[in-house]
Amino acid sequence: MNDNAFFPPFSPPLWSRNPHLQSIFASLRFRAPGKNEMAARAREIILDGGNGVRLLGYYSAQADKKPKALVLIIHGWEGSSDSTYVLSTGRSLYRRGCDVIRLNLRDHGPSHHLNEGFFHGALIEETATAVQNAAGLAPYLPFFVVGFSLGGNFGMRIALRRNGAPFGNLRHVICISPVIDPYSSTLAMDRLPLYRYYFLKKWKRSLRRKQQCFPGLYRFDDLLGIDNTLDLTNHIIARYSDFDGHRDYFSRYTLRGDGLEDLAVPVTVVTSRDDPVIPVEDFSSLEGNPYLRISIQRWGGHCGFLDPFPLVSWYEEGIINRIVDS
């Protein structure tokens, strides 16, 4: 189950091992400086998620050579197609000959206006359908999915047969610091003031945008003073969903026990023991599966894995090895 073939041990310098530094700097712009040919080549696409749902993406095709693969990248919660880790990973893959699609989940990036319904973590059907349609843009190419944090959770569920996957050209799903148990991750986030403030600030900004797009449907003003992620989740669930509280909601995208027994394509997971918001114990609850490989690193924080800190991303070379060189 533990896989170090493509992801050998991550051993950064002593001064860069702090998990909070790793996690915070993973998203800062200056860690991915310079020209980004992938972003420069991007064109906007709207992917059909079924039942009238539209998801926004950006497609970067190779300019002057035959592509080796098509890779779709899914950001984390309140990230976007323009998150630093997405832009950096996409650039590395593009430079090694891959076409790249950067997908925005519903209500992420500049996409709040596309759908009346608001985002939540259980929206796997529309995401899987959109990803399948993305793969169909180049059906002759091997197709890969790379997901970060919550995007990794979506990626793992896309790899399950019961969600309509796999489709013909899907070869592998790679997940960096994926959410396994959203309830335990929410509790971990709320215990850490800096992370709680960071994610709540971004979530509230997203809620304001949704309200501006659909003022007749949503009114979040009285909820924006709540300073606890779980409390805000409960209030929104009660007002705007059919879920029976947060336990019911979180259960819809929790991956525990035999939750991955129906995997139909290989899935590689990379996580760290010191991740501040994804308890490493969550991974011990997953039962063995011949398609599942988990690489648990001693250091790395949450989607960090920067060595030497903060200009080189350790996991990017592993992703390239898995996709391009295997």
C-alpha positions as CSV (number, residue, x, y, z in Angstrom):
1,M,0.0,0.0,0.0
2,N,2.9,2.4,0.7
3,D,4.3,3.6,-2.6
4,N,7.7,5.2,-2.9
5,A,8.4,4.1,-6.5
6,F,7.5,7.5,-8.0
7,F,7.5,9.5,-4.7
8,P,10.7,8.8,-2.8
9,P,11.2,10.1,0.7
10,F,10.9,13.9,1.0
11,S,13.7,15.2,3.1
12,P,13.9,19.0,3.1
13,P,16.5,21.0,4.9
14,L,16.0,21.4,8.6
15,W,15.1,25.1,8.4
16,S,12.2,24.3,6.0
17,R,10.5,21.4,7.8
18,N,7.9,23.4,9.8
19,P,4.5,22.2,8.6
20,H,2.9,25.6,8.8
21,L,5.6,27.3,6.7
22,Q,5.3,24.5,4.2
23,S,1.5,24.8,4.1
24,I,1.4,28.6,3.9
25,F,4.1,29.2,1.3
26,A,2.6,26.5,-0.9
27,S,0.0,29.1,-2.1
28,L,2.1,32.2,-2.2
29,R,2.7,33.7,-5.7
30,F,6.5,34.2,-5.4
31,R,7.2,30.5,-5.1
32,A,6.4,30.1,-8.8
33,P,8.0,33.1,-10.5
34,G,8.8,33.5,-14.2
35,K,7.2,32.8,-17.5
36,N,4.2,30.4,-17.5
37,E,3.7,29.1,-21.0
38,M,0.8,26.9,-19.9
39,A,-1.2,29.9,-18.7
40,A,-0.3,31.9,-21.7
41,R,-1.7,29.2,-24.0
42,A,-4.9,28.7,-22.0
43,R,-8.3,29.2,-23.6
44,E,-11.5,29.3,-21.6
45,I,-13.9,26.3,-21.8
46,I,-17.2,25.5,-20.3
47,L,-17.7,21.9,-19.4
48,D,-21.1,20.3,-19.2
49,G,-21.7,18.7,-15.8
50,G,-25.2,17.4,-16.7
51,N,-28.6,18.6,-15.7
52,G,-27.8,22.1,-16.9
53,V,-24.7,22.5,-14.7
54,R,-21.7,24.3,-16.3
55,L,-18.2,24.2,-14.9
56,L,-15.4,26.6,-15.9
57,G,-12.1,25.4,-17.1
58,Y,-9.0,26.5,-19.0
59,Y,-7.4,24.3,-21.7
60,S,-3.7,24.7,-22.6
61,A,-2.8,22.7,-25.7
62,Q,0.7,22.1,-26.8
63,A,1.7,24.8,-29.3
64,D,4.2,23.1,-31.6
65,K,4.5,19.4,-30.7
66,K,2.3,16.3,-30.3
67,P,1.1,16.1,-26.7
68,K,2.1,13.1,-24.5
69,A,-1.0,13.1,-22.3
70,L,-4.0,15.2,-21.2
71,V,-3.9,16.2,-17.5
72,L,-6.8,17.7,-15.6
73,I,-6.0,19.5,-12.4
74,I,-8.5,20.1,-9.6
75,H,-7.8,22.7,-6.9
76,G,-8.6,22.6,-3.2
77,W,-11.5,24.2,-1.3
78,E,-11.7,27.9,-2.0
79,G,-8.8,27.6,-4.4
80,S,-9.1,28.0,-8.1
81,S,-7.6,27.3,-11.5
82,D,-5.3,30.2,-10.7
83,S,-4.0,28.9,-7.4
84,T,-0.2,28.9,-7.2
85,Y,0.1,25.1,-6.8
86,V,-2.2,24.6,-9.8
87,L,-0.3,27.1,-12.0
88,S,3.1,25.7,-11.0
89,T,2.1,22.0,-11.5
90,G,0.4,22.8,-14.8
91,R,3.4,24.6,-16.0
92,S,5.7,21.7,-15.2
93,L,3.5,19.3,-17.0
94,Y,3.1,21.5,-20.0
95,R,6.8,22.0,-20.3
96,R,7.2,18.2,-20.3
97,G,4.8,17.8,-23.2
98,C,1.3,17.5,-21.7
99,D,-1.9,19.3,-22.6
100,V,-3.4,20.7,-19.4
101,I,-6.9,21.5,-18.3
102,R,-7.4,23.5,-15.0
103,L,-10.9,22.9,-13.7
104,N,-12.8,25.1,-11.4
105,L,-15.3,23.4,-9.1
106,R,-18.7,25.1,-8.9
107,D,-18.5,28.6,-7.3
108,H,-14.7,28.6,-7.5
109,G,-12.7,31.1,-9.5
110,P,-14.8,33.5,-11.6
111,S,-17.7,31.0,-12.0
112,H,-20.3,31.9,-9.4
113,H,-22.7,33.2,-12.0
114,L,-22.8,29.9,-14.0
115,N,-25.1,27.9,-11.7
116,E,-27.9,28.9,-9.4
117,G,-27.1,26.2,-6.8
118,F,-24.2,26.7,-4.5
119,F,-21.1,24.5,-4.1
120,H,-20.8,21.7,-1.6
121,G,-18.4,18.7,-1.3
122,A,-21.0,16.1,-2.2
123,L,-21.4,17.4,-5.8
124,I,-19.5,14.4,-7.3
125,E,-21.9,13.6,-10.2
126,E,-21.5,17.0,-11.9
127,T,-17.8,17.0,-11.4
128,A,-17.3,13.4,-12.7
129,T,-19.5,14.3,-15.7
130,A,-17.5,17.4,-16.4
131,V,-14.2,15.5,-16.1
132,Q,-15.4,12.8,-18.4
133,N,-16.3,15.5,-21.0
134,A,-12.9,17.1,-20.5
135,A,-11.3,13.7,-21.3
136,G,-13.4,13.6,-24.4
137,L,-11.8,16.7,-25.8
138,A,-8.8,14.5,-26.7
139,P,-10.0,10.9,-26.6
140,Y,-6.8,9.7,-28.4
141,L,-4.6,10.8,-25.5
142,P,-4.0,9.1,-22.2
143,F,-5.9,11.1,-19.5
144,F,-4.8,11.8,-16.0
145,V,-6.4,13.6,-13.0
146,V,-4.3,15.5,-10.4
147,G,-6.2,16.7,-7.3
148,F,-5.1,18.8,-4.4
149,S,-6.8,18.7,-0.9
150,L,-10.5,18.7,-1.5
151,G,-9.8,18.3,-5.2
152,G,-7.9,15.1,-4.3
153,N,-11.1,13.8,-2.6
154,F,-13.0,14.5,-5.8
155,G,-10.3,12.8,-7.8
156,M,-10.5,9.7,-5.7
157,R,-14.3,9.5,-6.1
158,I,-14.0,10.0,-9.8
159,A,-11.9,6.9,-9.9
160,L,-14.8,4.8,-8.5
161,R,-16.9,2.8,-10.9
162,R,-20.1,3.8,-9.1
163,N,-19.6,7.4,-10.2
164,G,-19.6,6.5,-13.8
165,A,-15.8,6.2,-14.1
166,P,-13.5,5.1,-15.4
167,F,-14.0,6.3,-18.9
168,G,-11.9,4.9,-21.8
169,N,-8.8,7.0,-21.6
170,L,-8.5,7.6,-17.9
171,R,-5.2,6.1,-16.8
172,H,-4.4,7.3,-13.3
173,V,-5.5,9.7,-10.5
174,I,-2.9,11.4,-8.3
175,C,-3.9,13.1,-5.1
176,I,-1.8,15.5,-3.1
177,S,-2.9,15.9,0.6
178,P,-6.5,14.7,-0.1
179,V,-9.3,15.2,2.3
180,I,-10.4,11.8,3.6
181,D,-12.8,12.7,6.5
182,P,-14.1,16.2,6.0
183,Y,-15.5,16.3,9.6
184,S,-12.1,15.6,11.2
185,S,-10.5,18.1,8.8
186,T,-13.0,20.8,9.7
187,L,-12.4,20.2,13.4
188,A,-8.6,20.4,12.8
189,M,-9.0,23.6,10.9
190,D,-11.2,25.2,13.6
191,R,-8.6,24.4,16.2
192,L,-5.9,26.4,14.4
193,P,-6.8,30.1,14.4
194,L,-4.6,31.0,11.4
195,Y,-6.1,28.3,9.2
196,R,-9.6,29.0,10.4
197,Y,-9.2,32.7,9.6
198,Y,-7.7,32.0,6.2
199,F,-10.4,29.6,5.0
200,L,-13.3,31.5,6.5
201,K,-12.1,34.7,4.9
202,K,-12.0,33.0,1.4
203,W,-15.3,31.2,2.0
204,K,-17.2,34.3,3.1
205,R,-15.8,36.2,0.0
206,S,-17.2,33.4,-2.1
207,L,-20.6,33.6,-0.4
208,R,-20.8,37.3,-1.0
209,R,-20.1,36.7,-4.7
210,K,-22.8,34.1,-4.9
211,Q,-25.3,36.5,-3.2
212,Q,-24.4,39.2,-5.7
213,C,-25.0,36.9,-8.6
214,F,-28.3,35.6,-7.3
215,P,-29.7,38.1,-4.8
216,G,-33.2,36.7,-5.0
217,L,-32.0,33.2,-3.9
218,Y,-29.3,33.9,-1.2
219,R,-28.9,36.1,1.8
220,F,-25.7,35.4,3.7
221,D,-25.3,38.8,5.4
222,D,-26.4,37.7,8.9
223,L,-24.1,34.7,8.7
224,L,-20.9,36.4,7.8
225,G,-20.0,37.3,11.4
226,I,-19.7,33.6,12.4
227,D,-16.1,32.8,13.1
228,N,-16.2,29.0,13.3
229,T,-16.2,26.8,10.1
230,L,-18.4,24.1,11.6
231,D,-20.9,26.6,12.9
232,L,-21.1,28.4,9.5
233,T,-21.5,25.0,7.8
234,N,-24.4,24.1,10.0
235,H,-26.2,27.4,9.4
236,I,-25.9,27.1,5.6
237,I,-27.0,23.5,5.6
238,A,-30.1,24.3,7.6
239,R,-31.0,27.3,5.4
240,Y,-30.1,26.1,1.9
241,S,-29.9,22.3,1.8
242,D,-31.7,19.1,2.4
243,F,-28.9,17.6,4.5
244,D,-29.8,16.5,8.0
245,G,-27.0,18.4,9.7
246,H,-23.3,18.4,9.2
247,R,-22.8,14.7,10.0
248,D,-25.1,13.7,7.1
249,Y,-23.5,16.2,4.8
250,F,-19.9,15.2,5.6
251,S,-20.8,11.5,5.3
252,R,-21.6,12.1,1.6
253,Y,-17.9,12.6,0.7
254,T,-16.1,10.8,3.5
255,L,-13.8,8.0,2.3
256,R,-13.3,5.4,5.1
257,G,-13.2,1.6,5.4
258,D,-14.2,0.1,2.1
259,G,-15.1,3.4,0.6
260,L,-12.5,2.8,-2.1
261,E,-13.1,-0.8,-2.8
262,D,-14.8,0.0,-6.1
263,L,-11.7,1.8,-7.6
264,A,-11.4,1.0,-11.3
265,V,-8.2,2.8,-12.1
266,P,-4.9,3.3,-10.2
267,V,-4.9,6.0,-7.5
268,T,-1.7,7.4,-6.0
269,V,-2.0,9.4,-2.8
270,V,0.7,11.6,-1.3
271,T,0.3,13.0,2.2
272,S,2.4,14.0,5.2
273,R,2.3,13.0,8.9
274,D,2.5,16.7,9.9
275,D,-0.4,18.0,7.8
276,P,-2.1,20.5,10.0
277,V,-5.6,20.0,8.6
278,I,-5.6,16.4,7.2
279,P,-5.0,14.0,10.2
280,V,-2.7,11.2,9.1
281,E,-4.9,8.8,11.1
282,D,-7.6,9.2,8.5
283,F,-5.6,7.2,6.1
284,S,-5.2,4.3,8.4
285,S,-9.0,3.8,8.1
286,L,-8.7,3.0,4.4
287,E,-8.8,-0.7,3.6
288,G,-6.2,-2.2,1.2
289,N,-6.9,-2.1,-2.5
290,P,-4.7,-3.2,-5.4
291,Y,-5.4,0.0,-7.2
292,L,-4.5,2.3,-4.3
293,R,-1.0,3.4,-3.4
294,I,-0.4,5.8,-0.5
295,S,2.9,7.5,0.2
296,I,3.0,9.0,3.7
297,Q,5.8,11.5,4.1
298,R,7.3,12.6,7.4
299,W,7.3,16.3,6.4
300,G,5.4,18.4,3.9
301,G,2.6,20.1,5.7
302,H,-0.6,20.6,3.6
303,C,0.1,20.6,-0.1
304,G,3.6,21.9,0.6
305,F,6.5,19.6,0.0
306,L,8.8,22.4,-1.0
307,D,12.5,21.7,-1.3
308,P,14.6,23.7,-1.2
309,F,12.2,26.0,0.3
310,P,10.2,27.7,-1.3
311,L,11.2,27.5,-5.0
312,V,11.2,23.8,-5.9
313,S,8.1,21.6,-5.6
314,W,9.1,18.0,-4.7
315,Y,5.9,16.4,-5.7
316,E,5.9,17.9,-9.2
317,E,8.7,15.6,-10.3
318,G,6.9,12.6,-8.9
319,I,3.8,13.6,-10.8
320,I,5.8,14.0,-14.0
321,N,7.4,10.6,-13.4
322,R,4.0,9.0,-13.0
323,I,2.5,10.6,-16.0
324,V,5.2,11.3,-18.6
325,D,8.0,8.9,-17.8
326,S,6.2,5.7,-16.7
